[in-house]
Amino acid sequence: MRQRDEHLLAPPFTFPDIILDDRVTVINGKAPLVRASIRRKESRPVLDRIHNRLMELEQHYLGKSDMRKAIRYTLARWIGLTRLLDDGRIELDNNPIERQFKHTILLRNNALFIGSEEGDEAWAILASLAQTCSLNNIDFYRYLMWVFDEIIGKGAAVDYEALLPWNAPNSCRNDLPKRT
């Protein structure tokens, strides 16, 4: 890098700007609209500075350099990276999801007794479906009964995507009253 470009090495933000622990605690448990409002107010200026800095830095690196590739990669996904500003349902991290799957991952070695790759894959699919049901407040047993009924009823014409847990009927949900 040329000597006159040393100013480019200065970060576009300071660490107090991006340390969000206190701010995350403030918005945890709030309604999605409230979370989005707080994020737009507090995070958008920081993200705008980062975006502007990336745009500036992109011009100072050769087209095939690793740094320019990394900057372009980030800028090409900027809309997705900043979607959390306008949608309060999006979490800042996936730690709750990772915690949900942690015991499944720890049990992965126990699946070796299954005896075949097909059995291992079937176990992994079933475990993933169980966790996805849990995350979507779906009773796994009622969900499986619904899926089996749908497959039996529709035969070869089954739309498997429509059978994913988030498409399950209300009768499979844990958070709604059960029909008697």
C-alpha positions in Angstrom: 0.0 0.0 0.0 1.3 3.4 -0.8 2.3 5.7 2.1 -0.3 8.3 1.3 -3.1 5.7 1.7 -2.3 5.1 5.4 -5.5 6.9 6.4 -7.4 4.0 4.8 -6.2 1.8 7.7 -8.2 3.8 10.3 -11.3 1.9 11.3 -14.7 3.4 10.3 -15.9 2.9 13.8 -14.6 2.6 17.4 -15.2 -0.4 19.6 -17.8 1.4 21.8 -19.8 1.8 18.7 -20.0 -1.9 18.0 -20.0 -3.4 21.4 -23.7 -4.1 21.6 -24.0 -6.1 24.9 -25.9 -3.4 26.8 -28.0 -2.5 23.8 -28.9 -6.1 23.1 -30.1 -6.5 26.7 -32.3 -3.5 26.3 -34.1 -4.9 23.3 -34.3 -8.6 24.2 -37.9 -9.6 24.8 -39.3 -6.5 23.2 -41.9 -6.6 20.4 -40.4 -6.8 16.9 -41.5 -3.3 16.0 -39.8 -1.9 19.1 -36.7 -3.8 18.4 -36.6 -2.6 14.8 -37.1 1.0 15.9 -34.2 0.9 18.4 -32.0 -0.8 15.8 -32.8 1.8 13.2 -32.0 4.6 15.7 -28.8 3.1 17.2 -27.3 0.7 14.7 -28.1 2.3 11.3 -25.5 5.1 11.8 -22.8 2.6 12.6 -23.7 0.3 9.7 -23.9 3.3 7.4 -20.4 4.3 8.4 -19.1 0.8 7.8 -20.8 0.7 4.4 -19.4 4.0 3.4 -15.9 2.9 4.5 -16.2 -0.3 2.5 -17.2 1.7 -0.6 -14.2 4.0 -0.1 -11.8 1.1 0.5 -13.0 -0.9 -2.5 -11.5 1.7 -4.8 -8.0 1.4 -3.3 -7.4 -2.3 -3.9 -6.7 -4.0 -7.1 -9.5 -6.0 -8.7 -8.2 -9.4 -8.0 -6.7 -8.8 -4.5 -8.2 -10.8 -1.6 -9.1 -7.7 0.2 -11.1 -6.3 -2.7 -12.8 -9.7 -3.1 -13.8 -9.7 0.6 -15.1 -6.1 0.4 -17.1 -6.9 -2.8 -18.5 -10.1 -1.1 -19.7 -8.0 1.9 -21.2 -5.3 -0.3 -23.0 -7.8 -2.5 -24.7 -9.1 0.6 -25.3 -5.8 2.3 -29.1 -5.9 2.0 -29.2 -9.2 3.7 -26.7 -8.2 6.4 -28.7 -5.1 7.3 -32.2 -6.7 7.1 -32.2 -6.8 10.9 -32.6 -3.0 11.0 -36.1 -3.2 9.6 -37.3 -6.6 10.8 -37.3 -6.9 14.6 -38.0 -10.6 14.4 -34.4 -11.2 13.2 -31.9 -12.0 15.9 -28.4 -10.5 16.0 -26.9 -14.0 16.4 -28.0 -17.6 16.1 -26.9 -18.7 19.6 -30.4 -19.8 20.7 -30.7 -22.0 17.6 -27.2 -23.4 18.2 -28.1 -24.1 21.8 -31.2 -25.9 20.6 -29.2 -28.2 18.4 -26.2 -28.7 20.7 -27.5 -31.9 22.3 -28.2 -33.3 18.8 -24.7 -32.5 17.7 -23.2 -34.1 20.9 -25.2 -37.2 20.2 -23.9 -37.5 16.6 -21.2 -40.0 17.7 -23.9 -42.1 19.3 -25.5 -42.5 15.9 -22.6 -44.7 14.8 -24.5 -47.8 16.2 -27.2 -47.3 13.5 -25.0 -49.4 11.2 -25.3 -47.6 7.9 -25.0 -44.2 6.2 -28.7 -44.4 5.3 -29.7 -45.0 8.9 -27.4 -42.2 10.1 -29.0 -39.9 7.5 -32.5 -40.9 8.5 -31.6 -40.3 12.2 -30.2 -36.8 11.3 -33.3 -35.9 9.4 -35.6 -37.0 12.2 -33.6 -35.2 14.8 -33.6 -32.0 12.7 -37.3 -32.3 12.2 -37.8 -32.7 16.0 -35.7 -29.6 16.7 -37.4 -27.6 14.0 -40.8 -28.5 15.5 -39.6 -27.5 18.9 -38.5 -24.1 17.6 -41.8 -23.5 15.9 -43.9 -24.6 18.9 -45.1 -27.7 17.1 -45.9 -30.9 19.0 -43.6 -33.4 17.2 -45.9 -36.5 17.7 -49.0 -34.7 16.3 -46.8 -33.3 13.5 -45.6 -36.8 12.5 -49.2 -38.1 12.6 -50.3 -35.3 10.4 -47.4 -35.9 7.9 -48.2 -39.6 7.8 -51.9 -38.9 7.2 -51.0 -36.5 4.4 -48.7 -38.9 2.7 -51.2 -41.8 2.9 -54.0 -39.5 1.7 -52.2 -38.0 -1.2 -49.9 -40.8 -2.3 -47.5 -39.8 -5.0 -49.0 -36.3 -5.4 -47.5 -35.2 -2.0 -45.9 -31.7 -2.0 -43.1 -32.4 0.5 -42.3 -28.7 1.0 -45.9 -28.2 2.3 -45.2 -30.8 4.9 -42.4 -28.9 6.6 -43.0 -28.1 10.3 -43.7 -24.4 9.8 -46.6 -25.4 7.4 -48.2 -27.7 10.0 -51.9 -27.0 10.8 -52.9 -25.3 14.0 -53.9 -28.7 15.5 -50.2 -29.6 15.7 -49.2 -26.4 17.6 -48.3 -26.4 21.3 -49.2 -22.7 21.9 -52.9 -22.9 20.7 -55.8 -24.6 22.5 -56.3 -28.2 21.4 -59.5 -29.2 19.6 -61.5 -31.8 21.4 
